[in-house]
Amino acid sequence: MAVDSSGLVWYERPMQSLDVHRPGIPDLQFVLLVVALCTSRLSSLNVPESLRDTIFDRCWALVNDGPPPTQAEERVVDLRAWTDVTLEAMVETIRGLLSTAGITTLTWDHPVSESTQTSTPEALPLIERLQTLYPQPPDIPDHSNSA
């Protein structure tokens, strides 16, 4: 919580973070979150662009034949047909690449945004879980204009 010069109280949104080796979420969610962060173009993510690309490209290669897409909007890893072995390989790939770069915790700052696409019914449990992990800060009413 912070108070600005006019006396208004507001809440600071903490920087979001994810421990690479102890994320506190299942492996599937870990992979989906890290791959999404790596393709998000967030300037506040503490992973260099070249490493983001490498993580995506290596995960892509584990579930696809052929080269990864070059268009940003096509850089999505489809894990609907994943196996335990594939998932384990992705987790180890991500952790290995980040550890080699000296990154043990991912950090980023990004306000919650409205979805740009309708979610599939299969994705709803993951979305609900992510909303539980990263809830929106409470709305603070602005009483500065009240008499």
KOLKOLVO-448568 format. One line per field, with one value per residue: residue number from 1; residue in one letter; y, x, z of N, C-alpha, C in turn. Coordinates in steps of 0.001 Angstrom, whole numbers. Layout:
residues N
nr = NUM;...
rest = a;...
n_Y = Y;...
n_X = X;...
n_Z = Z;...
ca_Y = Y;...
ca_X = X;...
ca_Z = Z;...
c_Y = Y;...
c_X = X;...
c_Z = Z;...
//
This chain:
residues 147
nr = 1;2;3;4;5;6;7;8;9;10;11;12;13;14;15;16;17;18;19;20;21;22;23;24;25;26;27;28;29;30;31;32;33;34;35;36;37;38;39;40;41;42;43;44;45;46;47;48;49;50;51;52;53;54;55;56;57;58;59;60;61;62;63;64;65;66;67;68;69;70;71;72;73;74;75;76;77;78;79;80;81;82;83;84;85;86;87;88;89;90;91;92;93;94;95;96;97;98;99;100;101;102;103;104;105;106;107;108;109;110;111;112;113;114;115;116;117;118;119;120;121;122;123;124;125;126;127;128;129;130;131;132;133;134;135;136;137;138;139;140;141;142;143;144;145;146;147
rest = m;a;v;d;s;s;g;l;v;w;y;e;r;p;m;q;s;l;d;v;h;r;p;g;i;p;d;l;q;f;v;l;l;v;v;a;l;c;t;s;r;l;s;s;l;n;v;p;e;s;l;r;d;t;i;f;d;r;c;w;a;l;v;n;d;g;p;p;p;t;q;a;e;e;r;v;v;d;l;r;a;w;t;d;v;t;l;e;a;m;v;e;t;i;r;g;l;l;s;t;a;g;i;t;t;l;t;w;d;h;p;v;s;e;s;t;q;t;s;t;p;e;a;l;p;l;i;e;r;l;q;t;l;y;p;q;p;p;d;i;p;d;h;s;n;s;a
n_Y = -1162;2256;5801;8637;12017;13552;12386;10193;6737;3882;674;-1072;-3132;-6137;-7252;-9957;-13355;-16440;-19319;-21185;-23798;-24676;-24233;-24443;-25162;-27553;-29494;-29265;-26807;-25179;-25398;-24376;-21750;-20691;-20895;-19243;-16809;-16486;-15957;-13641;-11004;-9269;-6574;-6403;-8930;-10972;-12396;-12710;-11824;-13576;-15944;-16455;-17058;-19374;-21142;-21404;-22462;-24921;-26274;-26366;-28072;-30484;-31377;-31098;-31633;-30247;-26785;-24153;-21681;-18388;-16086;-14011;-14288;-16918;-18428;-20664;-23319;-26337;-28417;-30455;-33113;-34146;-36198;-37884;-38197;-36326;-33968;-34003;-33756;-31171;-29631;-30138;-29118;-26372;-25655;-26315;-24578;-22056;-22235;-22484;-19952;-18621;-17936;-18262;-17543;-16425;-13201;-10704;-7940;-7044;-5672;-7097;-8156;-7936;-10847;-11766;-13678;-16192;-18625;-22155;-24846;-26831;-25406;-23882;-24908;-24524;-21763;-20833;-21762;-20296;-17738;-17958;-18231;-15797;-13385;-10493;-7190;-5612;-3485;-113;2274;5598;8255;10881;12851;13138;14966
n_X = 850;480;795;-9;1120;-1177;-2572;-4067;-4756;-3306;-2801;154;1034;2575;5633;5368;6371;8145;9445;11890;12733;11116;8205;5621;3366;1670;3581;2618;1233;3375;5049;3293;2920;5568;6294;4322;5041;7530;6847;5480;6318;6809;8381;9303;9973;12476;14127;16317;15647;16792;17143;14504;13479;14968;14072;11345;11668;12972;11099;9008;10146;10054;7445;6611;7010;9253;10246;10051;7388;7760;6287;5003;2362;1806;3391;2867;2729;1211;-110;-1954;-1730;214;2616;3657;6408;7155;6333;7978;10453;10214;10015;12551;14155;13465;14169;16900;17965;17359;18744;21393;21713;21780;19410;17138;14723;11851;10782;8317;6322;3135;76;-3150;-4910;-7667;-9024;-8144;-9130;-11692;-11811;-11248;-13379;-11772;-9588;-10480;-10259;-7476;-7238;-8849;-7319;-4935;-5956;-6513;-3944;-2780;-4344;-6394;-5587;-7370;-10176;-9956;-11993;-12317;-12356;-11807;-13270;-15536;-17805
n_Z = 0;-704;-236;-1993;-2875;-2678;-700;-1324;-1072;-2447;-3939;-4499;-7118;-6781;-8309;-10457;-10016;-10615;-9375;-10839;-10270;-8207;-8764;-7721;-9062;-11205;-13613;-16303;-16294;-15615;-17901;-19889;-18913;-18886;-21605;-22689;-21486;-22689;-25302;-25144;-25518;-23429;-22016;-19467;-18567;-17190;-18967;-21612;-25062;-27006;-25551;-24867;-27390;-27951;-25947;-26685;-29317;-28836;-27247;-29073;-31002;-29666;-29857;-32454;-35999;-38275;-38820;-36299;-36183;-37592;-37462;-34972;-33899;-34477;-32896;-30894;-28687;-29049;-26796;-26629;-27390;-25729;-23990;-20978;-21098;-23043;-21787;-19497;-20763;-21812;-19454;-18323;-20356;-20344;-17686;-17740;-19740;-18624;-16177;-17066;-18039;-15699;-14475;-12002;-11046;-12603;-13410;-13846;-14916;-15480;-16296;-15732;-18529;-20824;-22432;-25749;-27319;-27424;-24914;-25029;-23922;-22773;-21854;-19752;-16991;-16531;-16893;-14805;-12656;-12985;-12548;-9869;-8852;-9594;-8638;-9335;-8197;-5462;-6174;-5472;-4179;-5380;-3388;-3564;-4832;-3384;-1307
ca_Y = 0;3504;7033;9633;13358;14117;11658;9036;5440;2950;-554;-1400;-4513;-6679;-7893;-11375;-14175;-17885;-20057;-22137;-25159;-24985;-23272;-24549;-25516;-28775;-29337;-28794;-25373;-24557;-25311;-23439;-20391;-20238;-20704;-18037;-15650;-16346;-15431;-12527;-9701;-8419;-5978;-6531;-10295;-10991;-13380;-12054;-12263;-14738;-17117;-16711;-17741;-20715;-21955;-21735;-23318;-26278;-26887;-26623;-29238;-31700;-31811;-30828;-31870;-29027;-25615;-23347;-20530;-17133;-15049;-13981;-14791;-18361;-19087;-21275;-24755;-27072;-29574;-31336;-34511;-34371;-37403;-37610;-38091;-35032;-32929;-34041;-33218;-29720;-29069;-30198;-28189;-25009;-25471;-26362;-23345;-20933;-22413;-22164;-18487;-18056;-17453;-19228;-17021;-15547;-12065;-9872;-7039;-6806;-5593;-8079;-7611;-8700;-11818;-11385;-14794;-16987;-19834;-23419;-25470;-27581;-24484;-23194;-25243;-23876;-20323;-20626;-21985;-19138;-16606;-18177;-17976;-14396;-12619;-9056;-6410;-5116;-2136;854;3394;6936;9132;12233;13803;13206;16180
ca_X = 0;1239;10;634;1234;-2501;-3159;-4827;-4150;-3407;-2055;1146;949;3924;6172;5045;7572;7980;10670;12069;12906;10003;7177;4384;2272;1985;4503;1923;1013;4692;5461;2412;3190;6888;6244;3518;5873;8613;6311;4590;6927;6864;9707;9705;10406;13924;14727;16673;14899;17416;16844;13069;13324;15547;13145;10188;12073;13269;9821;8304;10754;9686;6081;6287;7982;9436;10763;9058;6895;8492;5311;4755;1037;1761;4330;2091;2973;-29;214;-3113;-1340;1441;2790;4456;7812;7290;6217;9204;11532;10035;10366;14012;14712;13265;15003;18309;18321;17327;19839;22642;21756;21833;18080;16458;13377;11329;10037;7709;5278;2198;-1297;-4083;-5583;-8818;-8636;-8359;-9805;-12532;-11125;-11934;-13800;-10657;-8642;-11082;-9659;-6166;-7466;-9326;-6178;-4043;-6597;-6340;-2539;-2464;-5591;-6310;-5610;-8723;-10527;-10005;-12829;-11711;-13198;-11234;-14238;-16713;-17840
ca_Z = 0;-756;-174;-2854;-2303;-2411;405;-1790;-805;-3559;-3718;-5503;-7565;-6711;-9501;-10439;-10121;-10680;-9086;-11934;-9774;-7308;-9182;-6957;-9966;-11951;-14745;-17503;-16130;-15658;-19309;-20600;-18451;-19342;-23062;-22924;-21134;-23672;-26564;-24804;-25842;-22246;-21837;-18071;-18263;-16998;-19858;-22878;-26253;-27659;-24728;-25034;-28681;-27831;-25148;-27514;-30431;-28345;-26852;-30330;-31640;-28938;-30190;-33853;-37063;-39039;-38105;-35576;-36944;-37402;-37154;-33532;-33551;-34709;-31972;-29823;-28592;-28813;-25961;-26464;-27599;-24972;-23177;-19789;-21513;-23718;-20770;-18689;-21594;-21878;-18149;-18192;-21341;-19830;-16487;-18130;-20446;-17680;-15217;-17762;-18145;-14356;-14090;-11137;-10823;-13651;-12878;-14870;-14461;-16569;-15798;-16274;-19703;-21302;-23435;-27139;-27966;-26540;-24465;-25269;-22657;-22214;-21235;-18612;-15686;-16426;-16733;-13435;-11754;-13115;-11890;-8435;-8538;-9836;-8580;-9596;-6963;-5176;-6645;-4381;-4623;-5339;-2617;-3597;-5346;-2532;-466
c_Y = 1233;4676;8053;11016;14008;13407;10460;7763;4564;1764;-767;-2861;-5072;-7280;-9385;-12176;-15656;-18519;-21169;-23578;-25607;-24036;-23335;-24816;-26797;-28474;-28807;-27289;-24615;-24351;-24295;-21991;-19876;-19998;-19456;-16781;-15405;-15795;-14164;-11149;-8742;-7875;-6152;-7948;-10344;-12081;-12678;-12658;-13515;-16020;-17465;-17506;-19177;-21631;-22366;-22736;-24755;-26986;-27247;-27918;-30549;-32221;-31600;-31287;-30557;-27861;-24860;-22167;-19280;-15982;-15136;-14594;-16296;-19136;-19561;-22769;-25428;-28348;-30528;-32808;-34855;-35718;-37011;-37418;-36743;-33895;-32866;-33452;-31691;-29054;-29037;-29245;-26754;-24746;-25445;-25077;-22148;-21034;-22070;-20659;-17815;-17513;-18540;-18805;-16136;-14420;-11247;-8993;-6765;-6729;-6675;-7431;-8505;-9687;-11336;-12487;-15506;-18260;-21073;-24009;-26239;-26678;-23827;-23607;-24593;-22377;-20020;-20796;-20794;-17906;-16737;-17854;-16501;-13556;-11144;-8316;-5863;-3729;-1234;2015;4718;7867;10583;13281;13920;14407;15840
c_X = 901;275;721;576;-116;-3200;-3990;-4051;-4353;-2511;-1079;971;2360;4343;5846;6330;7217;9335;10792;12125;11826;8844;5882;3161;2660;2844;3827;1681;2331;5138;4610;2701;4526;6884;5424;4316;6947;8123;5491;5069;6920;8271;10208;10140;11922;14628;15046;15903;15485;17134;15357;12828;13840;14620;11945;10575;12340;11995;9000;8819;10388;8298;5695;7402;8102;9870;9661;8600;7711;7554;4940;3414;883;2637;3593;2390;1671;320;-957;-2741;-63;1419;3610;5928;8067;7266;7478;10379;11433;10436;11887;14704;14633;14186;16482;18764;18354;18467;21182;22820;21811;20502;17392;15022;12994;10580;9507;6661;4388;801;-2156;-4805;-6755;-8349;-8975;-9061;-10663;-11777;-11948;-12363;-12665;-9685;-9185;-10511;-8290;-6324;-7929;-8192;-5221;-4644;-6510;-4913;-2189;-3735;-5344;-6307;-7012;-8938;-10642;-10853;-12109;-12674;-12719;-12232;-15466;-16644;-18004
c_Z = 0;-681;-1044;-2201;-2011;-1258;-12;-1502;-2035;-3272;-4859;-5862;-7538;-8057;-9386;-10617;-10123;-10441;-10129;-11423;-8796;-7619;-8382;-7814;-10699;-13183;-16006;-17424;-16180;-17106;-20058;-20207;-18979;-20848;-23397;-22588;-22192;-25005;-26363;-25221;-24645;-22077;-20413;-17687;-18216;-17806;-21174;-24064;-26886;-26874;-24806;-26315;-28605;-27049;-25995;-28604;-29986;-27889;-28089;-30962;-30946;-29303;-31648;-34778;-37816;-38169;-37361;-36421;-36633;-37079;-35679;-33157;-33774;-33731;-30708;-29845;-28205;-28044;-25778;-26607;-26818;-24263;-21963;-20147;-22183;-22708;-19911;-19471;-21695;-20560;-17999;-19166;-20825;-18646;-16842;-18804;-19495;-16670;-15834;-17891;-16772;-13858;-13274;-10839;-11995;-12958;-14047;-14223;-15651;-15988;-16443;-17439;-20088;-22365;-24829;-27913;-26939;-26187;-24790;-23928;-21978;-21463;-19963;-17258;-15486;-16192;-15313;-12430;-11807;-12454;-10379;-8021;-8642;-9820;-8873;-8269;-6721;-5762;-5431;-4851;-4447;-4636;-2659;-4073;-4463;-1596;985
//
